[in-house]
Amino acid sequence: MSKVQTALAVGVFGTMGAAAVGAFMLSSSPVEATVAIATITGIACSECHSDPAKAGKSGLTSRGMAYRSCLYSSEPGQPNCNIQILNWQRPAAAAGPQPVDLPPSEYGQSDRADPAEEMAVETPDLSGLGLSQNVSEEAASTGNPDDPASLAPEDKAYVPPPQVEPPLPQLPSPPVLLQGDYPDCREDHLHLADPHDKAININQCTTRLDDYYNNVLTEYRKQMNEYQNEISRIYTEKVAGRMEYSAASRDRFYKEMREEHANSDPDGKNMAVYRAAVELYNSDRNYLSDRYCYNTGCGGYPVPDNYGFMNMQTASGEPVEQSKPTKGKAAASSNKSCKKSRGRGGLLGGVFGGVVGSAAGLDKIGTLIASAAGAVLVGEIACKLSQEEQEKAAEATIAVVEQEKVGAVAEWQSPTRGGVSGSSTVTALNTEPNGRKCLTITDVAIIDGEETRVSKQMCRGAGESRYAIMA
């Protein structure tokens, strides 16, 4: 190779080497920022260099480090470091605890001269939690947000206002049977001397008793049924399902209504006076039926010797009866009569006042009437005896009734008067085909040597446990 060729070759290879070195220098590789780079991108030198006067690899900021690690390429679609550095964003700092001003209460009493001065409290953004960022001055002063008294009205939980229940309706009073409505005429015939007049009076009293049963007692039953319907209507229309009353109040009213409804049933305590009045009606009517036969001669009784003669006069104007012979003490005492039996008013007061039943501890007042003297003694004898003597005579009657045999005798003596005594004797026993059993009993009362003798019939129906003066 000639010197010329050698020189040309050296030149070519030198040129190629220089070109290669230049290409290598311009290829994508870590690049240090220069003032020119800052001028091209428009970024201040301090954004990439902590000390711009000493630009170097050791003084790069995080943005400079990002630009330094960028591999530039001019190929289309390849990284463009200048564009990337423009869009570079500082990494978000880690969220740490934020300082919060403590309220003065944590340090004790405030040292401010003016306690009314408002204090601004900075709170974090709570909008994402749906909570208000407003803090009342009261909450700021107390420092206890859990205290309901320290919360603003809009921060407090909704509490419905208390509702006052209206008063429950009152149940009406049940109907009442009055003592004054009862026809107390059972012994009105006692003051009459003529048996015929007595029979007429007894018929009149029996009619009054039947009217009382049909018009008063039957009407009372109807009123009690209407009363039960009324208290049920009050509950249904005025209490049941009404939300102004609590469930406890509605239940309590229903219980009271049902109890009162049961008390008004035929065997309930509200009907005790009614049952006693019915028992008294039956007892009085049976007694009057027996006394009618005693004074007229029906039902096995003999016709009185002076029946209808006491109102007749002889041609001389004297009563016919005075011309008739008398037969012993019975005839002598037959003209003597009483106006009322002793204790009759007490019996009525006990029935309609409920005293008899409550004193005996019984709901059915009528049960006790059967043992009362007025139910087993006839008026002709009872009216001549004191209360204590009536009780003794009644005990004698009950004693012979329990024996249920002809000839049974029970005697009694007055506990207060020496010259008063008496007896009860079963003179007849009759059993009917329907099972009804009747006793004929003769009562005798001797008062100061004067004898009063009266017969009575007492019966009990099939299946019944006690006797009553016959109907």
Secondary structure, 3 states (H helix, E strand, C coil): CCHHHHHHHHHHHHHHHHHHHHHHHHCCCCCCCCHHHHHHHCCCHHHCECCHHHCCHHHECHHHHHHHCCCCCCCCCCCCHHHHHHHCCCCCCCCCCCCCCCCHHHHCCCCCCCCCCCCCCCCCCCHHHCCCCCCCHHHHHHCCCCCHHHCCHHHCCCCCCCCCCCCCCCCCCCCCCCHHHCCCCCCHHHHCCCHHHHHHHHHHHHHHHHHHHHHHHHHHHHHHHHHHHHHHHHHHHHCCCCCCCCHHHHHHHHHHHHHHHHHCCCCCHHHHHHHHHHHHHHHHHHHHHHHHHHHHCCCCCCCCCCCCCCCCECCCCCEHHHHCCCCHHHHHHCCCCCCCCCCHHHHHHHHHHCHHHHHHCCCCCHHHHCCCHHHHCCHHHHCCCCHHHHHHHHHHHHHHHHHCCCCCEEEEECCCCCCEEEEEEEEEEEECCCCCEEEEEEEEEEECCEEEEEEEEEEECCCCCCCEECC
